[in-house]
Amino acid sequence: MQDTDEVVVGYLIQREDNDGEITFWDPTNEWLEDPNEAKLYEKQEEAEADAKSLQDGDTTGTVTVELVFEAGDDDDWDDEEDEEEENKKA
């Protein structure tokens, strides 16, 4: 369930194959393991249309549209990594 203070920044198309492996869609490179390299759709309708088209031609997995939320203060991994490195230097 979505919290009321979470901001949706876009949509990713993901595919889970029969082995449980998850990949993400990019029109140029097709299915990728890294969601950061996948296409971030701004409009849900566009993502759903592409996902339906991809699912129609895919018999080896399930294609879904996933919400991407804006990272909050608790989700800022880069700051945590930077802080750990600073502590190691001290």
C-alpha positions in Angstrom: 0.0 0.0 0.0 1.3 3.4 -0.9 1.9 6.0 1.9 0.3 9.4 1.3 3.7 11.1 1.5 5.4 9.0 -1.1 5.8 10.6 -4.5 5.6 8.5 -7.7 8.4 9.6 -10.1 7.6 7.1 -12.8 7.1 3.5 -13.9 9.3 0.6 -14.8 8.4 -2.4 -16.8 9.7 -5.6 -15.2 9.7 -9.2 -16.2 9.8 -12.2 -14.0 10.8 -15.4 -15.9 9.8 -18.9 -15.0 13.0 -19.3 -12.8 12.1 -16.2 -10.7 14.7 -14.0 -12.3 13.7 -10.3 -12.6 14.8 -8.1 -15.5 13.8 -4.5 -16.5 12.9 -3.2 -19.9 14.9 -0.7 -22.0 13.8 -0.3 -25.7 17.4 0.1 -26.8 19.0 -2.7 -24.8 15.9 -4.9 -24.2 15.9 -6.8 -20.9 18.5 -5.7 -18.3 19.3 -6.8 -14.7 19.9 -3.3 -13.4 16.7 -1.2 -12.9 18.8 2.0 -13.0 19.5 1.3 -16.7 15.9 0.6 -17.6 13.6 3.1 -19.2 11.7 5.2 -16.7 8.2 5.9 -18.0 6.6 9.2 -17.0 3.1 8.1 -18.0 1.4 5.0 -16.6 -0.6 4.6 -19.8 2.5 4.4 -22.0 4.2 1.9 -19.6 1.1 -0.3 -19.5 0.7 -0.2 -23.4 4.4 -1.3 -23.8 4.1 -3.9 -21.1 1.0 -5.4 -22.8 2.8 -5.5 -26.1 5.8 -7.2 -24.5 3.7 -9.7 -22.6 1.8 -10.6 -25.8 5.1 -11.8 -27.4 6.6 -13.4 -24.2 5.8 -17.0 -23.2 8.7 -17.4 -20.7 7.6 -14.9 -18.0 5.2 -12.3 -16.6 5.6 -8.7 -17.5 4.3 -6.0 -15.1 4.4 -2.3 -14.6 6.0 -1.2 -11.3 5.8 2.1 -9.5 9.0 4.0 -8.8 8.9 6.3 -5.8 11.1 9.3 -4.9 13.8 8.3 -2.5 13.2 9.7 1.0 15.7 10.5 3.7 15.6 6.9 4.9 16.3 5.6 1.4 19.3 7.7 0.6 21.9 5.0 0.2 24.6 7.2 -1.2 24.7 9.3 1.9 25.1 6.2 4.1 28.0 4.9 1.9 29.7 8.3 2.0 29.3 8.4 5.8 30.8 5.0 6.2 33.8 5.9 4.1 34.3 9.1 6.1 34.3 7.1 9.3 36.9 4.7 7.9 39.2 7.6 7.1 39.0 9.1 10.6 
